[in-house]
Amino acid sequence: MTGTMLNDKLENPYKSITATALAECFGFQQIEVQVAGLGALASHPGLLNKVRGAMGKIMLDGASEAVFNGQPCNWSPCCASEVFFAAKPCVDIGLFGQKPQIVKPFVLAAERAGKQDLLIRMSIFGLATEWSFPASQALITALRAQVSWRKLSSGQFFIPKHIEIGNAIVRQGSIGKMEKISNDCILSFSSPLD
């Protein structure tokens, strides 16, 4: 699937289904990586932007020439940079003439792990889970070598010379079967619409 095919699939789903059917088929993965001794940075307001930017740079380094030139990826399957960072199609959801982009298929979260460590969680949704391996590799590389921990700490926290990164833990998940059969549902978004 090239980037053009991916965008077409996002803009033109092959069928409409009920909320119950959506819940039964909607899957996600969570990748968790622990960073030793940096728990104090879990609530830093710029942390996740730095991690996201570092991941994007790493994925762009391995992207197709088309993506470098701002075009949809022409590889099949398309590169991870296309899936996670390329512009997505806009959809009309009735917002007074505005057509927001379809959101990127992942969110990042940070929290303390124990007393000292930092836990970074990347949740990947839907079709993008097929690219979870390059995403986990980009996340680990970003945390190990691309994020400027000393700049983030602004001299307020001790930053070890060598950053210790734990193994990535990958968890599969799905919404699963709904208790009550209904065609109505409430969606709680992990990320705002772009």
C-alpha positions in Angstrom: 0.0 0.0 0.0 1.5 3.3 -1.1 0.9 6.6 0.6 -1.7 7.5 -2.1 -3.5 4.2 -1.5 -3.4 4.8 2.3 -4.9 8.3 2.0 -7.6 7.0 -0.4 -8.5 4.3 2.1 -8.8 7.0 4.9 -10.9 9.2 2.7 -13.1 6.5 1.3 -13.8 3.6 3.7 -15.1 0.6 1.9 -18.3 0.4 4.0 -20.1 1.9 6.9 -20.6 -0.2 10.0 -22.4 0.1 13.3 -20.8 1.2 16.5 -20.9 -2.3 17.8 -19.2 -3.7 14.7 -16.6 -0.9 15.0 -15.9 -1.9 18.7 -15.4 -5.5 17.7 -12.8 -4.7 14.9 -11.0 -1.7 16.3 -7.5 -2.6 17.6 -4.6 -0.7 19.0 -1.1 -1.4 20.4 0.8 0.3 23.2 4.6 0.5 23.2 6.1 1.3 26.6 9.7 2.2 27.1 11.3 3.0 30.5 14.1 5.5 30.8 16.2 5.1 34.0 16.4 8.0 36.4 14.5 10.7 34.4 11.1 10.4 36.2 11.3 14.1 37.2 10.8 15.1 33.6 7.5 13.2 33.3 5.4 16.4 33.6 7.7 18.7 31.6 5.5 20.5 29.1 7.9 20.2 26.2 8.9 16.5 26.7 6.5 14.8 24.4 7.0 17.4 21.6 10.8 16.7 21.8 10.2 13.0 21.7 7.7 13.3 18.8 10.1 15.6 16.8 13.0 13.2 17.4 11.0 10.2 16.2 9.9 12.1 13.1 13.5 13.0 12.2 14.5 9.3 12.6 11.6 8.1 10.5 12.3 10.7 7.8 15.9 9.5 7.6 14.6 6.2 6.4 11.8 7.5 4.2 11.3 7.3 0.5 12.6 10.0 -1.9 8.9 11.0 -2.5 8.4 11.7 1.2 11.6 13.8 1.2 10.0 15.9 -1.6 6.7 16.3 0.2 4.8 13.8 -1.9 2.9 10.7 -0.8 5.2 7.7 -0.4 5.5 5.5 -3.5 6.9 2.4 -1.7 4.6 -0.5 -1.1 4.2 -0.9 1.8 4.7 2.8 2.4 7.4 4.0 4.8 6.7 4.6 8.5 7.3 8.3 8.0 4.3 8.5 5.7 2.1 6.6 8.1 2.9 8.5 11.3 4.0 12.0 10.1 2.7 12.8 6.6 -0.2 15.2 6.1 -3.5 13.3 6.2 -6.6 13.9 4.1 -9.1 16.5 5.3 -12.7 15.4 6.0 -15.9 17.3 6.2 -17.4 16.7 9.6 -19.7 19.7 9.5 -17.6 22.2 11.4 -19.1 25.3 9.6 -17.1 24.8 6.4 -13.9 23.7 8.1 -12.4 20.4 7.0 -9.9 19.2 9.6 -7.2 16.7 8.8 -7.7 13.1 9.9 -5.6 12.8 13.0 -2.3 11.1 13.1 -2.7 7.4 14.2 -0.7 7.7 17.4 -0.5 9.5 20.7 2.4 9.8 23.2 2.1 9.9 27.0 4.6 10.2 29.8 4.5 9.3 33.5 6.7 8.3 36.4 7.6 4.7 36.7 8.4 4.0 40.4 10.2 6.7 42.2 13.0 7.6 39.7 12.2 6.4 36.2 10.3 7.8 33.3 7.8 5.8 31.3 7.0 6.8 27.7 3.9 5.2 26.2 3.1 5.3 22.5 -0.4 4.2 21.5 -0.9 3.3 17.9 -4.3 2.9 16.4 -6.0 0.9 13.6 -4.2 0.2 10.4 -1.0 1.9 11.6 -0.4 -1.0 14.0 1.1 -2.8 11.0 4.0 -0.3 11.3 4.5 -0.7 15.0 8.0 -2.3 14.7 9.6 0.7 12.9 7.7 3.0 15.3 9.1 1.2 18.4 12.6 1.4 16.9 12.3 5.1 16.2 11.0 5.7 19.8 13.9 3.8 21.4 16.4 5.5 19.2 14.9 8.9 19.9 15.0 8.4 23.6 18.5 7.0 23.6 20.3 9.4 21.2 18.1 12.2 19.9 16.2 13.8 22.8 18.4 16.5 24.5 17.7 15.5 28.1 20.1 18.1 29.5 18.3 20.9 27.7 14.9 19.6 28.9 16.2 19.5 32.5 17.5 23.2 32.3 20.1 22.2 35.0 17.4 21.5 37.5 17.8 17.7 37.5 20.7 15.3 37.4 21.1 13.8 33.9 23.4 10.7 33.7 26.1 10.7 31.1 24.7 7.5 29.5 20.9 7.2 29.2 19.6 3.8 30.1 16.7 2.6 28.1 14.7 -0.5 29.0 13.3 -2.9 26.4 10.1 -1.9 24.7 7.0 -3.7 26.0 4.3 -4.1 23.4 0.7 -4.7 24.4 -2.1 -5.5 22.1 -5.6 -4.2 22.8 -9.1 -3.7 21.4 -12.3 -2.1 22.4 -13.8 -5.6 22.4 -17.5 -6.5 22.5 -19.8 -3.9 23.9 -22.0 -5.0 26.9 -25.2 -3.7 25.4 -26.0 -4.0 21.7 -26.6 -0.5 20.5 -26.0 1.7 17.5 -25.2 4.7 19.7 -21.8 5.3 21.4 -19.7 7.9 23.0 -16.2 8.4 21.7 -13.5 9.6 24.0 -10.5 10.8 22.0 -6.9 10.5 23.2 -5.9 13.3 20.9 -7.8 16.4 19.6 -8.6 16.6 15.9 -5.9 18.5 14.1 
